[in-house]
Amino acid sequence: MKNKKIFGISLTFILVIVVLIAAFYSGLFTPSIIIQAKAIDTFATVESVESLSDSMNDFSLNIYKYISDESKGNVFFSPYSIFVALSMTYEGARGDTADQMKNILGFEQNNEVSLCSFGRIYNLLNIDADYILNTANALWTKKDYPFLEEYLSFIDNYYMGKATDLDFSDPAKAAEIINEWVEENTGSKIEDMLSSQDISPGTVLILSNAIYFKGLWLTQFDVKDTVDREFKISSDETIDVSTMASTNSEVFFNYSENEYLQLLELPYKGDDVSMVILLPKENNIDIIENKLSKENLTNWLNSMYPTKIDIFLPKFNFKTEYNLKNILIDIGLDIIFSYNADFSGMNGFGGLFIGKVLHKAFVEVNEEGSEAAAATTVHVLETAIPDPATVFNADHPFLFLIQHNESGTILFIGKIENPIG
Protein backbone atom coordinates (compact mmCIF):
# COMPACT_ATOMS: atom_id res chain seq x y z
CA MET A 1 0.00 0.00 0.00
CA LYS A 2 2.88 2.34 0.74
CA ASN A 3 4.14 2.08 -2.84
CA LYS A 4 0.73 2.99 -4.20
CA LYS A 5 0.79 6.23 -2.22
CA ILE A 6 4.29 7.11 -3.41
CA PHE A 7 3.70 6.44 -7.11
CA GLY A 8 0.63 8.09 -8.54
CA ILE A 9 1.06 6.85 -12.09
CA SER A 10 -0.53 3.79 -13.65
CA LEU A 11 2.23 1.47 -14.82
CA THR A 12 1.37 -0.63 -17.81
CA PHE A 13 3.59 -3.55 -18.77
CA ILE A 14 2.57 -4.79 -22.19
CA LEU A 15 4.05 -7.96 -23.59
CA VAL A 16 3.36 -8.40 -27.28
CA ILE A 17 3.99 -11.81 -28.81
CA VAL A 18 3.61 -12.03 -32.57
CA VAL A 19 3.79 -15.47 -34.12
CA LEU A 20 3.75 -15.99 -37.86
CA ILE A 21 3.93 -19.08 -40.01
CA ALA A 22 3.96 -18.47 -43.75
CA ALA A 23 4.12 -20.72 -46.77
CA PHE A 24 6.31 -20.17 -49.82
CA TYR A 25 3.54 -18.97 -52.08
CA SER A 26 5.00 -19.44 -55.58
CA GLY A 27 8.40 -18.57 -54.08
CA LEU A 28 7.74 -14.88 -54.66
CA PHE A 29 7.51 -13.65 -51.09
CA THR A 30 10.79 -12.59 -49.49
CA PRO A 31 10.25 -11.35 -45.93
CA SER A 32 12.26 -8.67 -44.20
CA ILE A 33 13.49 -10.43 -41.09
CA ILE A 34 16.04 -9.25 -38.55
CA ILE A 35 18.29 -12.15 -37.56
CA GLN A 36 18.96 -11.97 -33.84
CA ALA A 37 22.25 -12.73 -32.12
CA LYS A 38 22.49 -15.94 -30.14
CA ALA A 39 21.11 -16.11 -26.62
CA ILE A 40 23.25 -17.37 -23.74
CA ASP A 41 22.75 -21.13 -23.46
CA THR A 42 26.05 -22.15 -21.83
CA PHE A 43 24.58 -24.28 -19.06
CA ALA A 44 21.67 -25.77 -21.00
CA THR A 45 21.68 -29.54 -21.39
CA VAL A 46 19.58 -31.95 -23.40
CA GLU A 47 17.83 -32.84 -20.14
CA SER A 48 17.19 -29.23 -19.09
CA VAL A 49 15.76 -28.30 -22.51
CA GLU A 50 13.55 -31.38 -22.41
CA SER A 51 12.37 -30.44 -18.92
CA LEU A 52 11.53 -26.88 -19.98
CA SER A 53 9.77 -28.15 -23.10
CA ASP A 54 7.77 -30.55 -20.93
CA SER A 55 6.72 -27.63 -18.74
CA MET A 56 5.67 -25.66 -21.80
CA ASN A 57 3.67 -28.58 -23.16
CA ASP A 58 2.01 -29.25 -19.80
CA PHE A 59 0.94 -25.63 -19.74
CA SER A 60 -0.16 -25.83 -23.39
CA LEU A 61 -2.54 -28.73 -22.91
CA ASN A 62 -3.80 -27.39 -19.60
CA ILE A 63 -4.72 -23.97 -20.94
CA TYR A 64 -6.16 -25.52 -24.12
CA LYS A 65 -8.87 -27.20 -22.08
CA TYR A 66 -9.89 -23.94 -20.42
CA ILE A 67 -9.84 -21.97 -23.67
CA SER A 68 -11.81 -24.69 -25.45
CA ASP A 69 -14.41 -24.83 -22.66
CA GLU A 70 -14.99 -21.08 -22.93
CA SER A 71 -14.97 -20.96 -26.74
CA LYS A 72 -17.67 -21.73 -29.25
CA GLY A 73 -16.53 -23.19 -32.56
CA ASN A 74 -12.95 -23.20 -33.78
CA VAL A 75 -10.00 -22.74 -31.43
CA PHE A 76 -6.50 -21.57 -32.31
CA PHE A 77 -3.76 -19.99 -30.22
CA SER A 78 -0.05 -20.16 -29.50
CA PRO A 79 0.61 -21.67 -26.06
CA TYR A 80 4.32 -21.03 -26.64
CA SER A 81 3.53 -17.34 -27.03
CA ILE A 82 1.48 -17.19 -23.85
CA PHE A 83 4.04 -19.23 -21.89
CA VAL A 84 6.94 -17.00 -22.92
CA ALA A 85 4.89 -13.88 -22.14
CA LEU A 86 4.14 -15.11 -18.64
CA SER A 87 7.72 -16.35 -18.17
CA MET A 88 9.15 -12.91 -18.86
CA THR A 89 6.73 -11.52 -16.28
CA TYR A 90 7.60 -14.35 -13.86
CA GLU A 91 11.27 -13.28 -13.93
CA GLY A 92 10.19 -10.11 -12.12
CA ALA A 93 7.85 -11.80 -9.62
CA ARG A 94 8.74 -12.32 -5.98
CA GLY A 95 7.26 -13.98 -2.87
CA ASP A 96 3.90 -15.73 -3.12
CA THR A 97 3.44 -14.36 -6.65
CA ALA A 98 6.59 -16.13 -7.83
CA ASP A 99 5.60 -19.33 -6.00
CA GLN A 100 2.21 -19.42 -7.69
CA MET A 101 3.66 -18.73 -11.13
CA LYS A 102 6.25 -21.48 -10.56
CA ASN A 103 3.47 -23.96 -9.79
CA ILE A 104 1.73 -23.15 -13.07
CA LEU A 105 4.76 -22.62 -15.33
CA GLY A 106 6.78 -25.47 -13.85
CA PHE A 107 10.35 -24.14 -13.87
CA GLU A 108 12.72 -22.41 -11.45
CA GLN A 109 12.72 -18.63 -11.67
CA ASN A 110 15.97 -16.74 -12.26
CA ASN A 111 17.73 -20.09 -12.45
CA GLU A 112 20.79 -20.13 -14.70
CA VAL A 113 20.05 -23.57 -16.14
CA SER A 114 16.42 -22.67 -16.84
CA LEU A 115 17.43 -19.36 -18.39
CA CYS A 116 20.06 -21.06 -20.55
CA SER A 117 17.40 -23.57 -21.60
CA PHE A 118 15.19 -20.69 -22.78
CA GLY A 119 18.27 -19.44 -24.60
CA ARG A 120 18.88 -22.85 -26.18
CA ILE A 121 15.29 -23.08 -27.46
CA TYR A 122 15.60 -19.53 -28.79
CA ASN A 123 18.79 -20.52 -30.63
CA LEU A 124 17.18 -23.71 -31.98
CA LEU A 125 14.38 -21.62 -33.45
CA ASN A 126 16.79 -19.14 -35.01
CA ILE A 127 18.67 -21.35 -37.45
CA ASP A 128 19.27 -21.45 -41.18
CA ALA A 129 17.54 -24.45 -42.76
CA ASP A 130 15.22 -25.38 -45.61
CA TYR A 131 12.71 -23.10 -43.93
CA ILE A 132 12.89 -19.75 -42.13
CA LEU A 133 12.22 -19.79 -38.38
CA ASN A 134 13.18 -16.69 -36.42
CA THR A 135 12.23 -15.17 -33.10
CA ALA A 136 12.89 -11.64 -31.86
CA ASN A 137 12.28 -9.74 -28.60
CA ALA A 138 12.44 -6.08 -27.64
CA LEU A 139 11.79 -3.96 -24.56
CA TRP A 140 10.34 -0.49 -25.01
CA THR A 141 10.97 1.40 -21.78
CA LYS A 142 9.82 4.76 -20.49
CA LYS A 143 12.77 7.10 -20.32
CA ASP A 144 14.28 7.43 -16.83
CA TYR A 145 11.97 4.81 -15.25
CA PRO A 146 14.00 2.92 -12.59
CA PHE A 147 13.92 -0.66 -13.82
CA LEU A 148 16.35 -2.98 -12.10
CA GLU A 149 19.39 -3.69 -14.26
CA GLU A 150 19.23 -7.31 -13.14
CA TYR A 151 15.74 -7.71 -14.62
CA LEU A 152 16.68 -5.99 -17.86
CA SER A 153 19.79 -8.20 -18.11
CA PHE A 154 17.73 -11.36 -17.75
CA ILE A 155 15.53 -10.31 -20.66
CA ASP A 156 18.51 -9.13 -22.71
CA ASN A 157 20.82 -12.10 -22.19
CA TYR A 158 18.38 -15.00 -22.19
CA TYR A 159 15.34 -13.70 -24.09
CA MET A 160 17.42 -11.39 -26.33
CA GLY A 161 15.20 -8.40 -25.61
CA LYS A 162 17.12 -5.14 -26.06
CA ALA A 163 15.73 -2.11 -24.20
CA THR A 164 14.86 1.05 -26.16
CA ASP A 165 13.60 4.24 -24.51
CA LEU A 166 10.30 5.62 -25.83
CA ASP A 167 8.26 8.71 -25.06
CA PHE A 168 4.97 7.18 -23.96
CA SER A 169 3.47 10.64 -23.50
CA ASP A 170 3.04 10.52 -27.29
CA PRO A 171 1.16 7.21 -27.55
CA ALA A 172 0.49 7.45 -31.28
CA LYS A 173 4.20 7.82 -32.09
CA ALA A 174 5.20 5.12 -29.60
CA ALA A 175 2.67 2.69 -31.11
CA GLU A 176 3.94 3.52 -34.60
CA ILE A 177 7.54 2.69 -33.65
CA ILE A 178 6.58 -0.61 -32.04
CA ASN A 179 4.28 -1.54 -34.92
CA GLU A 180 7.10 -0.93 -37.40
CA TRP A 181 9.31 -3.32 -35.42
CA VAL A 182 6.56 -5.95 -35.38
CA GLU A 183 5.99 -5.63 -39.14
CA GLU A 184 9.72 -5.81 -39.84
CA ASN A 185 10.06 -9.00 -37.81
CA THR A 186 7.01 -10.73 -39.29
CA GLY A 187 7.58 -10.14 -42.99
CA SER A 188 5.00 -7.31 -42.92
CA LYS A 189 2.27 -9.85 -42.14
CA ILE A 190 1.28 -8.33 -38.78
CA GLU A 191 0.28 -4.69 -39.05
CA ASP A 192 -1.07 -2.22 -36.50
CA MET A 193 -0.36 -4.52 -33.58
CA LEU A 194 -0.94 -1.69 -31.10
CA SER A 195 -3.10 1.40 -31.21
CA SER A 196 -2.51 4.62 -29.31
CA GLN A 197 -5.25 3.51 -26.92
CA ASP A 198 -3.06 0.61 -25.80
CA ILE A 199 -0.56 3.11 -24.39
CA SER A 200 -1.44 5.43 -21.52
CA PRO A 201 0.60 8.23 -19.88
CA GLY A 202 1.42 5.74 -17.13
CA THR A 203 2.88 3.14 -19.45
CA VAL A 204 6.48 2.44 -18.51
CA LEU A 205 7.27 -0.78 -20.34
CA ILE A 206 6.17 -2.65 -23.45
CA LEU A 207 7.91 -5.93 -24.18
CA SER A 208 7.40 -7.37 -27.65
CA ASN A 209 8.25 -10.74 -29.14
CA ALA A 210 7.91 -12.04 -32.69
CA ILE A 211 8.35 -15.55 -34.05
CA TYR A 212 8.31 -16.18 -37.77
CA PHE A 213 8.22 -19.43 -39.74
CA LYS A 214 8.19 -19.71 -43.51
CA GLY A 215 8.02 -23.16 -45.03
CA LEU A 216 6.37 -25.66 -47.29
CA TRP A 217 4.88 -29.06 -46.64
CA LEU A 218 7.58 -31.66 -47.15
CA THR A 219 5.02 -33.39 -49.39
CA GLN A 220 2.64 -30.87 -50.88
CA PHE A 221 -0.95 -31.52 -51.87
CA ASP A 222 -1.75 -31.23 -55.56
CA VAL A 223 -4.20 -28.39 -56.17
CA LYS A 224 -5.84 -30.46 -58.93
CA ASP A 225 -6.93 -32.99 -56.29
CA THR A 226 -8.69 -30.40 -54.13
CA VAL A 227 -12.47 -30.69 -54.43
CA ASP A 228 -15.51 -29.95 -52.31
CA ARG A 229 -16.26 -32.77 -49.90
CA GLU A 230 -18.72 -33.17 -47.06
CA PHE A 231 -17.62 -32.14 -43.57
CA LYS A 232 -19.83 -33.36 -40.72
CA ILE A 233 -19.99 -30.51 -38.23
CA SER A 234 -22.29 -32.65 -36.09
CA SER A 235 -24.46 -35.74 -36.42
CA ASP A 236 -27.21 -33.67 -38.00
CA GLU A 237 -25.31 -30.91 -39.84
CA THR A 238 -23.09 -31.33 -42.91
CA ILE A 239 -21.41 -28.68 -45.07
CA ASP A 240 -19.35 -28.75 -48.26
CA VAL A 241 -15.70 -27.83 -47.71
CA SER A 242 -12.78 -27.42 -50.10
CA THR A 243 -10.77 -30.51 -49.20
CA MET A 244 -7.18 -31.39 -50.13
CA ALA A 245 -6.27 -34.98 -50.97
CA SER A 246 -3.17 -37.16 -51.16
CA THR A 247 -3.98 -40.65 -52.45
CA ASN A 248 -2.10 -43.51 -54.08
CA SER A 249 1.14 -41.88 -52.96
CA GLU A 250 4.40 -43.74 -52.46
CA VAL A 251 5.24 -41.36 -49.62
CA PHE A 252 5.15 -42.70 -46.07
CA PHE A 253 3.71 -40.52 -43.29
CA ASN A 254 4.09 -41.04 -39.55
CA TYR A 255 0.76 -42.42 -38.41
CA SER A 256 -0.87 -44.19 -35.50
CA GLU A 257 -4.31 -45.10 -34.29
CA ASN A 258 -6.02 -46.55 -31.26
CA GLU A 259 -9.61 -47.20 -30.26
CA TYR A 260 -10.26 -43.48 -29.88
CA LEU A 261 -8.40 -41.65 -32.62
CA GLN A 262 -6.17 -41.50 -35.68
CA LEU A 263 -2.92 -39.57 -35.41
CA LEU A 264 -1.13 -38.15 -38.47
CA GLU A 265 2.07 -36.10 -38.78
CA LEU A 266 2.53 -33.74 -41.73
CA PRO A 267 6.15 -32.48 -41.75
CA TYR A 268 7.24 -29.19 -43.24
CA LYS A 269 10.24 -29.06 -45.54
CA GLY A 270 13.37 -29.39 -43.43
CA ASP A 271 11.64 -31.96 -41.20
CA ASP A 272 12.21 -29.87 -38.05
CA VAL A 273 8.65 -28.54 -37.75
CA SER A 274 5.49 -30.62 -38.15
CA MET A 275 1.75 -30.41 -37.95
CA VAL A 276 0.15 -33.26 -36.00
CA ILE A 277 -3.57 -33.92 -36.52
CA LEU A 278 -5.66 -35.77 -33.94
CA LEU A 279 -8.84 -37.11 -35.54
CA PRO A 280 -11.44 -38.86 -33.35
CA LYS A 281 -12.75 -42.10 -34.82
CA GLU A 282 -16.25 -41.07 -33.82
CA ASN A 283 -17.65 -37.65 -34.61
CA ASN A 284 -17.17 -36.58 -31.01
CA ILE A 285 -14.25 -34.25 -30.34
CA ASP A 286 -14.92 -34.50 -26.58
CA ILE A 287 -13.44 -38.01 -26.61
CA ILE A 288 -10.01 -36.64 -27.50
CA GLU A 289 -10.26 -33.51 -25.39
CA ASN A 290 -11.12 -35.56 -22.29
CA LYS A 291 -8.03 -37.72 -22.82
CA LEU A 292 -5.68 -34.91 -23.83
CA SER A 293 -2.71 -34.85 -21.46
CA LYS A 294 1.05 -34.61 -21.81
CA GLU A 295 1.43 -38.30 -20.97
CA ASN A 296 -1.21 -39.45 -23.46
CA LEU A 297 0.07 -37.13 -26.19
CA THR A 298 3.63 -38.37 -25.66
CA ASN A 299 2.49 -41.98 -25.88
CA TRP A 300 0.45 -41.27 -29.02
CA LEU A 301 3.35 -39.49 -30.70
CA ASN A 302 5.79 -42.25 -29.77
CA SER A 303 3.46 -44.88 -31.24
CA MET A 304 3.58 -43.41 -34.76
CA TYR A 305 5.46 -45.15 -37.53
CA PRO A 306 5.86 -44.66 -41.33
CA THR A 307 2.70 -45.69 -43.14
CA LYS A 308 1.23 -45.44 -46.62
CA ILE A 309 -2.01 -43.58 -46.19
CA ASP A 310 -4.68 -41.76 -48.15
CA ILE A 311 -5.20 -38.29 -46.71
CA PHE A 312 -8.20 -35.98 -46.97
CA LEU A 313 -7.78 -32.68 -45.15
CA PRO A 314 -9.98 -29.57 -45.41
CA LYS A 315 -8.45 -26.21 -46.19
CA PHE A 316 -9.20 -23.65 -43.50
CA ASN A 317 -8.43 -20.16 -42.32
CA PHE A 318 -9.83 -18.11 -39.46
CA LYS A 319 -8.97 -15.64 -36.72
CA THR A 320 -9.41 -15.93 -32.96
CA GLU A 321 -9.24 -13.50 -30.06
CA TYR A 322 -9.15 -14.27 -26.34
CA ASN A 323 -9.15 -12.32 -23.09
CA LEU A 324 -7.15 -14.73 -20.95
CA LYS A 325 -7.55 -13.09 -17.54
CA ASN A 326 -10.39 -15.30 -16.30
CA ILE A 327 -8.86 -18.39 -17.88
CA LEU A 328 -5.53 -17.81 -16.14
CA ILE A 329 -7.33 -17.23 -12.85
CA ASP A 330 -9.16 -20.53 -13.36
CA ILE A 331 -5.92 -22.46 -13.89
CA GLY A 332 -4.52 -21.03 -10.65
CA LEU A 333 -2.90 -17.68 -11.49
CA ASP A 334 -5.04 -15.38 -9.37
CA ILE A 335 -2.49 -13.47 -7.27
CA ILE A 336 -0.94 -11.83 -10.34
CA PHE A 337 -4.24 -10.03 -11.04
CA SER A 338 -4.70 -8.77 -7.46
CA TYR A 339 -3.33 -5.96 -5.33
CA ASN A 340 -1.36 -8.64 -3.46
CA ALA A 341 0.83 -9.27 -6.50
CA ASP A 342 4.56 -8.75 -6.00
CA PHE A 343 6.57 -7.85 -9.10
CA SER A 344 9.27 -6.01 -7.18
CA GLY A 345 11.85 -7.94 -9.21
CA MET A 346 11.12 -5.51 -12.03
CA ASN A 347 11.64 -2.22 -10.22
CA GLY A 348 12.86 -3.01 -6.70
CA PHE A 349 9.84 -1.63 -4.88
CA GLY A 350 6.79 -3.48 -6.25
CA GLY A 351 3.29 -2.07 -6.38
CA LEU A 352 2.50 -3.81 -9.67
CA PHE A 353 -0.16 -6.26 -10.80
CA ILE A 354 -1.38 -7.66 -14.13
CA GLY A 355 -4.49 -5.94 -15.41
CA LYS A 356 -5.28 -8.12 -18.44
CA VAL A 357 -3.83 -10.68 -20.80
CA LEU A 358 -5.01 -10.64 -24.42
CA HIS A 359 -4.28 -13.05 -27.23
CA LYS A 360 -5.06 -12.89 -30.94
CA ALA A 361 -4.29 -15.50 -33.58
CA PHE A 362 -4.72 -16.32 -37.26
CA VAL A 363 -4.23 -19.58 -39.13
CA GLU A 364 -4.50 -20.72 -42.73
CA VAL A 365 -3.79 -24.19 -44.12
CA ASN A 366 -3.67 -24.89 -47.84
CA GLU A 367 -1.98 -27.14 -50.42
CA GLU A 368 1.44 -25.50 -50.16
CA GLY A 369 1.77 -25.09 -46.42
CA SER A 370 0.48 -23.10 -43.50
CA GLU A 371 0.29 -19.50 -42.41
CA ALA A 372 -0.41 -18.50 -38.84
CA ALA A 373 -0.06 -15.49 -36.60
CA ALA A 374 -0.67 -14.91 -32.92
CA ALA A 375 -0.20 -12.08 -30.46
CA THR A 376 -0.31 -11.93 -26.67
CA THR A 377 -0.34 -8.81 -24.49
CA VAL A 378 0.17 -8.80 -20.73
CA HIS A 379 -0.75 -5.54 -19.02
CA VAL A 380 0.80 -4.99 -15.59
CA LEU A 381 -0.59 -2.07 -13.60
CA GLU A 382 0.78 -0.35 -10.55
CA THR A 383 -1.39 -1.15 -7.55
CA ALA A 384 -1.66 0.21 -6.36
CA ILE A 385 -1.19 -50.65 -36.60
CA PRO A 386 -2.99 -50.08 -39.94
CA ASP A 387 -2.72 -51.66 -43.42
CA PRO A 388 -1.52 -49.80 -46.56
CA ALA A 389 -5.13 -48.98 -47.47
CA THR A 390 -5.59 -46.88 -44.35
CA VAL A 391 -7.59 -43.72 -44.91
CA PHE A 392 -7.21 -40.54 -42.86
CA ASN A 393 -10.36 -38.60 -43.70
CA ALA A 394 -10.66 -35.43 -41.62
CA ASP A 395 -14.34 -34.96 -42.47
CA HIS A 396 -15.43 -34.13 -38.93
CA PRO A 397 -14.06 -31.97 -36.06
CA PHE A 398 -10.41 -32.57 -35.13
CA LEU A 399 -7.52 -31.15 -33.12
CA PHE A 400 -4.14 -30.12 -34.51
CA LEU A 401 -0.86 -28.79 -33.22
CA ILE A 402 2.31 -27.40 -34.77
CA GLN A 403 5.48 -28.45 -32.99
CA HIS A 404 9.23 -27.89 -33.17
CA ASN A 405 10.53 -31.44 -33.38
CA GLU A 406 14.04 -31.16 -31.88
CA SER A 407 12.94 -29.35 -28.73
CA GLY A 408 9.52 -31.03 -28.69
CA THR A 409 7.86 -27.68 -28.04
CA ILE A 410 4.24 -27.11 -29.05
CA LEU A 411 4.14 -23.77 -30.87
CA PHE A 412 0.43 -23.74 -31.79
CA ILE A 413 -2.64 -25.78 -30.90
CA GLY A 414 -6.10 -25.63 -32.40
CA LYS A 415 -9.48 -27.26 -32.95
CA ILE A 416 -11.44 -27.28 -36.20
CA GLU A 417 -15.17 -27.59 -35.71
CA ASN A 418 -16.07 -25.76 -38.93
CA PRO A 419 -13.35 -25.29 -41.60
CA ILE A 420 -15.19 -22.35 -43.16
CA GLY A 421 -15.68 -20.50 -39.90
N, C-alpha and C positions, 0 to 999 in steps of 0.2 A: 504493500500500500504506500509505503514511503516513496518508492520510485515513481509511482503514479503522480504524486503531488509535485515532485521535482521536475518531471518532464511533462509538459503540457501538450506535446505534439502527438499525433497518431502515427505510429511507425507501421509502415506496410512493407512486409517482406514478400516479394512476389517471385516465385520460382516458375519459370516457363520452360517446359519440355516440349520440343518439337520433334516429332518422329516421322520420317518420310521413307517410304519404299517406292521405288519407281522402276518401271520396266524400260528396256531399250526399245522404244517405239521407233521402228524402222532405222535405228542407229543414228537418228538425226539430232537427238537431244544431248547436248553437252553441258552439264551443270557447272555452275561456278561454286566450287567447294574449297574452303580453307582447310588445308591439312594441318592438324594440330601436332605439336611436339609430343614426345612420349611422356606418359605419366610415370611417377616413381612406382616401381613394382619389385624392388630389390628383395624383399622378404616374403613375397608371394610364393606359394608352393602349389603343386597340383592339388594337394589335399585342401589347402585353404581356399583356392578358387572354387573347387567343387563344393565346399561347405557354404561359401557365400552364394553360389548359384542355387544350392538347395534352399537356402533361406529365401532367395528371390522367388523361386518357384512355389514354395510353400505359401508365401504371401500372395502370389499370383492366383493360385487356385482358390485360396480363402476369399480374397476380395471378389473374385469372379462370381462366387455363389451369392454374395450380397448384392452386387450390381445386377445380376440376372434376376434375382427375386424382386428387385425394385423396378425393373425395366419391362416394358411391353414390346414384343417384337424382337428385332435383331439387336445383337449386342456386339460391340467392338471397342477395345481400348488397349492401351499399352501398359501392362503391369510393371514392366521394366521402368517406364517413364515415371510412374507414380512412386515406385520403390526408391528410385534415385532421388526424386524430389524430396521425399520424406527423409531419406538418409542424409542429405545435405543439411536439412533442418535438425535432424538428430545430433549431428556433430556439435551443434550449439546448445543442446539440451543438458540440463543438470538435474540432480536430485531425483524425486519421484517421476518427473517428466521423462528423464532419460531412462529410468527403470522400465516404465511402461512402454516406451518406444522400443527398447531392447526386446521386450517380451513379444512384440508384434513383428519387428523386423528381423530378429533372430541372429544378430551379430554384435560383437563387442564394439562399443563406441570409442573413438579416438585410439584405437588399437592399431599398432603399426602393421601387423600382419593383415588385419582386415582392410586397412587403408591401401596397402600394397596390392591386395587382392582386387579391390575396386580398380586400382591402376592397371593391373594385369588384364582385366576384362576390357577396360578402356582401350588398351593397346591391341588386344585381340580384335576389337571391332574396327580399329583404324589401321588396316593393312591393305597392301596392294595385292589384288587377286583378279580373277576373271569377272569380278563384280566390284562395285564401289560400295564400301561401308565405312562411313565416317561419323564420329561424334564430336561435338564441340560444346564448351561451356563458357560462360562469361558472367562476371558480377558487375552490376551497374550500381555504384554506391553514391550516396549523397555526399557532396563535398564537405569535408571537415567533420563528418559524423564519426564518433570514437569507436569503431569496430576494433575488436581485439586482433592483433596481428597473428596470434596463434590460430584463430578461426579462419582468417583470410588465407593463411598459409596452408591449412588443411585443404581448403577448396582449390587453391592454386596448384599444390604439389600432387594431390591424389585425384582430384576431379578436373584438373587443368582449367580452372575457371579464373581468368585474369580479371582484376578489378579495374574498372574505369569510372572516374568521377562524372556524374551528370548533374545538371541543374533541374531538379524535380519541381522547382517553382514554375517552370515552363513545361507543363505536362505534354503538350502537343509535340514539342520539339524532342523531348525525351523519348516519347513513344516512337517517333519517327526514326530516331537513331537505333533504338532496339529492334524495330521492325526491319530496318535495312540489314542488320546483322543476321536476323532470323532468315530473311529471304536469301542472303548470300550463302548461308550455310545449309540451305535446303533446296538449292537449285532453282530458286524463285518460285517454288511450289507453295510455300506458306507465306501469304501476304497479310498485312494488317493484323498481326498477332495481338497487339495491344492497341487500345484506343486511349485518348487523353483521359477518359473517365476512369481508367484503370490505375491512374497515378494521381495521388492527392498531394497537397503541400506537405503532409507528414510522411510521405514515402521516403525511406532512407536506403532501401536496398531492393534491387530486382536481380534475381539470379536466373539466367537463361541457359537452356541446354538444347542442342539439336542433334538428332541422329538421322543419318541419311543412308539409304541402301538403294542401289540401282543394279538390277540384274534381270536375267531371263530364266525361265524354266530350263532345267537341264535338258528335258525333253518337251518341246513345245507341242501344243495342240494345233492341229491343222484347221485353219479358219473354214475350209470347205466342209469340214465335218460338223460344224456348229449348226444346229437346227433347234427349232422350238420343240420342247418336250414337256410333258406334264410334271408338275411339282406339287406334291400333296402337302399343302400347308397343314391340314388336319384330316381327320377321317371323313369329314363331309365337305371339304373345300379343296379344290384343285385349280391351279392356274397354269398357263403356258409360259415357259421360261426359256430364254436362249441358253442352250446347254452345249458345252464343249464335249468332245468325245475322243477317246484314244482306244481303238480296237484293232485286233489282229496284229498287234505290235510285237516285235521281237525284243523289246526293251523290258527289263525286269525292274519292278518297283518293290521297295520294302513294304510288306503287307502283313497283317495279322488279323485274326478274328477270334472271338469267343462267343459264348451263348448270348451276350448282350450287344456286341458291336462289331463293326469292321473298322480297321485302322489302316490308313494309307499315308505314306510319306511321298511328297512331291518335292524333290530337291531343286534348288536354283543352280544355275551354272556356277561352277566353282566348288559345289558340293559342301560348302561350309554353312549354308543357311537353307532351311527346309520349311515347307508347310506340311503340317500333320493334320489330317482330317479324321474326326471321330464320328462315325455314322452309326446310329442305333439300328439294330436289325428290325425292330418294330418302330412304327411311326410314333415314338414317344420319347422325346428328348430328355424327359425327367429321369429316365432309366440311367442315362449316362451321367447327368448332373448329380444324381444322388450318390453315384459311385466315384465321382471325380475327386481324387486325392493324389498327393505326390507319390505315395507308395503304389497306388493302382496305376497311375500314369507311367511311372518308371517300369513297372512290370509289363505293361502293354507295349511300351516302346522297345523293351528288351526282347520281346517275343516276336518282333517282326523279322522277316527274312525275304530275300529276293524272290519275286513271284511274277509270272506272266498274268496280266489282269486287264480286263476291259474296263475302262473308266468313263463315267459320265458325270460331269461336274457343271453345275450352272454358273454362268457368269453373274457377277453381282458387283454393285457399288452402292455405298450409302455413307451417311455421316451420323455421328452420335455426339451427344453432349451430356455430361454428368456433373452434378454438384455432389462432391464426395464427402461433405462434412458429416452428414448423418450416417453414411455408410461406414466411415472410419470410426465414428463413435460406437456404432454397433459392433465392430470387430474388436473393440477394446481400447481405442485411442480417444479417450474423453478428456483427460487432463490438458492436452495440448490446446483444446478449444476453450479452456476456462481461465479465470483470473488466477488460478493456482499454478498455471504453467510457469516453468522456470527455463528460460532460454538465455540465462546469464552468460553462457559460453560464447555468445555472439558479441556482447558488448561489455561484459564484466559487472553489470549491475542489474540485469533482468528487466522485469516489468513488461514482458512480451507474451503474447499468445497468438495462436493461429485463428484468424477470422473465418476463412473459407478455403476450400480446395476445389478447384474446377478442372475438368478434363474434357477435351474435345478430340475427336478422332475421325478419320476418313479412310475408307478402304475400297479398292477396286481390284477385281481379279478377272483376267481375260486370257486369251490364247497365248500371249507372249510372256506374261508374267503377272506381277502384282504391283499395285501402287497403294501406299497407305501413309497416313499422317496422323499424328496425335499430339496434343498439347496439354500440359498440366500446369496450373498455377496454384501456389500455396501463399496465402496472404497472412502474414504475422503482424498483429497489431500490438501496440503498447497498451498494457493494462493500466491499462491501468491493467490250322494246316489246310489249306485249300488246294483244289486241282487247277490245272492251267486254264480251265474255262471259267474261273472265278470272275464274277462281275461286281464292280463297285459302282453302284448306281445311286448317286446322291440326289434322289428325287423326293426327299422329305427332310425336315429340319435336322441340322447337324452342327457339331462344334468344330472349330479349327484353331490352330495356333501356329505361329511362326517363331522358330527357335534358331539360336546360334548353336551349331552342333558341337564345336570344340569345347565351349564353356558350359553347354547344356542349358543356357539361359533362355527362358521364354520371353520374347520381345513383344509379342502381341497375342491376344486371345479373343475369340469371338464366337458368336452363335448366329446361324442363319435360319430364321424362321420363314422369311419371305425374301427370295433373292431380288425381287424388284421393289423392295421397300416395305 
